[in-house]
């Protein structure tokens, strides 16, 4: 069953449908430039109610209200790959993984620091970048 649903023509079709929905939503509500970056179609200038957290990835579309950093694009590119792998099952799987980003396997895989869920601290002599992060939910993305 897994082979039929994940990394398959079925998931690719779901990914294409999600991308079409994301593009329609972004085109309808975006007031900023629509650009292609790192394999994502980035829609900016959406009203705050049109997406969750700092932005949301739907298929190959990243929908947000603000500017986009390279770190956020890296994070969202992983979500794009997750959409491709799981297709339309991804929203349900993500929901079941939980709303807390620091325990959600999809957010962890996408990178908590890049997604704005963990804050980077300035490096000190001998400090590891992995252990130098602290939770910060004020700048989180999808």
C-alpha positions as CSV (number, residue, x, y, z in Angstrom):
1,X,0.0,0.0,0.0
2,X,2.8,2.4,0.9
3,X,4.4,1.9,-2.6
4,X,1.1,2.8,-4.2
5,X,0.6,6.0,-2.2
6,X,4.1,7.4,-1.4
7,X,6.8,8.3,-4.0
8,X,4.4,7.2,-6.7
9,X,2.4,8.4,-9.6
10,X,-0.5,8.8,-7.1
11,X,1.5,11.1,-4.8
12,X,2.8,13.0,-7.9
13,X,-0.8,13.6,-9.0
14,X,-1.6,14.9,-5.4
15,X,1.4,17.1,-5.5
16,X,0.3,18.6,-8.8
17,X,-3.2,19.2,-7.5
18,X,-1.8,20.8,-4.3
19,X,0.5,23.0,-6.4
20,X,-2.5,24.1,-8.6
21,X,-4.5,24.9,-5.4
22,X,-1.5,26.8,-3.9
23,X,-1.0,28.8,-7.1
24,X,-4.7,29.7,-7.3
25,X,-4.7,30.8,-3.7
26,X,-1.5,32.8,-4.1
27,X,-2.6,34.4,-7.3
28,X,-5.9,35.4,-5.8
29,X,-4.5,37.0,-2.6
30,X,-0.9,38.0,-3.3
31,X,-0.1,41.7,-3.5
32,X,3.6,41.2,-3.9
33,X,5.8,39.8,-6.7
34,X,5.4,36.2,-7.6
35,X,8.8,34.7,-8.2
36,X,10.5,31.3,-8.6
37,X,13.2,30.6,-6.1
38,X,14.9,27.3,-5.3
39,X,12.3,25.3,-7.1
40,X,9.4,27.1,-5.2
41,X,6.8,29.5,-6.6
42,X,6.9,32.2,-3.9
43,X,3.8,34.4,-3.4
44,X,4.3,37.3,-1.0
45,X,2.0,40.1,0.3
46,X,-0.8,37.7,1.3
47,X,-3.1,38.9,4.1
48,X,-2.3,37.4,7.4
49,X,-5.5,35.3,7.5
50,X,-4.6,33.6,4.2
51,X,-1.9,31.3,5.7
52,X,-0.7,29.9,9.0
53,X,2.3,30.9,11.0
54,X,4.9,32.8,9.0
55,X,3.8,31.2,5.7
56,X,2.7,27.9,4.3
57,X,3.9,25.5,1.6
58,X,1.2,24.0,-0.6
59,X,2.7,21.7,-3.2
60,X,5.5,23.7,-4.9
61,X,4.0,27.1,-3.7
62,X,5.2,29.1,-0.7
63,X,2.6,31.5,0.5
64,X,3.5,34.3,2.9
65,X,2.9,37.9,3.8
66,X,6.5,39.0,4.2
67,X,9.9,38.8,2.7
68,X,11.6,35.5,2.4
69,X,15.1,34.6,3.6
70,X,17.4,32.0,2.2
71,X,17.0,29.9,5.4
72,X,13.2,30.0,5.1
73,X,13.5,28.9,1.4
74,X,15.7,25.9,2.5
75,X,13.0,25.0,5.0
76,X,10.2,25.3,2.6
77,X,12.0,23.4,-0.1
78,X,12.0,20.4,2.2
79,X,8.3,20.8,2.7
80,X,7.9,20.9,-1.1
81,X,9.8,17.5,-1.3
82,X,7.5,16.2,1.5
83,X,4.5,17.2,-0.6
84,X,6.0,15.4,-3.6
85,X,6.6,12.2,-1.6
86,X,3.3,12.1,0.2
87,X,1.0,13.9,-2.2
88,X,-2.5,14.8,-0.8
89,X,-1.8,12.5,2.2
90,X,0.7,15.1,3.5
91,X,-1.7,17.5,5.1
92,X,-3.3,14.7,7.1
93,X,0.1,13.2,8.1
94,X,1.3,16.6,9.1
95,X,-1.8,17.2,11.2
96,X,-1.3,13.8,12.9
97,X,2.3,14.7,13.6
98,X,1.1,17.5,15.9
99,X,0.9,21.3,16.0
100,X,4.1,21.6,18.1
101,X,6.9,22.2,15.6
102,X,9.6,21.0,17.9
103,X,8.1,17.5,18.0
104,X,6.5,17.4,14.5
105,X,8.7,15.1,12.4
106,X,8.0,17.1,9.2
107,X,9.2,20.3,10.8
108,X,12.2,18.7,12.3
109,X,13.1,17.2,8.9
110,X,12.7,20.6,7.3
111,X,15.0,22.2,9.9
112,X,13.7,23.9,13.0
113,X,16.3,26.7,12.9
114,X,15.8,27.5,9.2
115,X,12.0,27.5,9.8
116,X,12.3,30.0,12.5
117,X,11.3,27.7,15.3
118,X,14.7,27.8,17.0
119,X,16.8,31.0,17.2
120,X,20.4,31.0,16.3
121,X,22.7,32.4,18.9
122,X,26.0,34.0,18.1
123,X,28.8,31.4,18.0
124,X,31.1,31.4,20.9
125,X,34.5,29.8,21.0
126,X,34.0,26.0,20.8
127,X,30.2,26.2,20.8
128,X,28.3,23.8,18.6
129,X,25.7,25.2,16.2
130,X,23.3,22.4,17.1
131,X,23.4,23.1,20.8
132,X,23.4,26.8,20.4
133,X,19.7,27.2,19.6
134,X,16.8,28.1,21.8
135,X,13.0,27.9,21.1
136,X,11.5,31.0,19.6
137,X,8.0,30.7,18.2
138,X,7.6,34.4,17.2
139,X,9.3,33.9,13.8
140,X,8.0,30.5,12.8
141,X,6.9,29.4,9.4
142,X,5.1,26.4,8.1
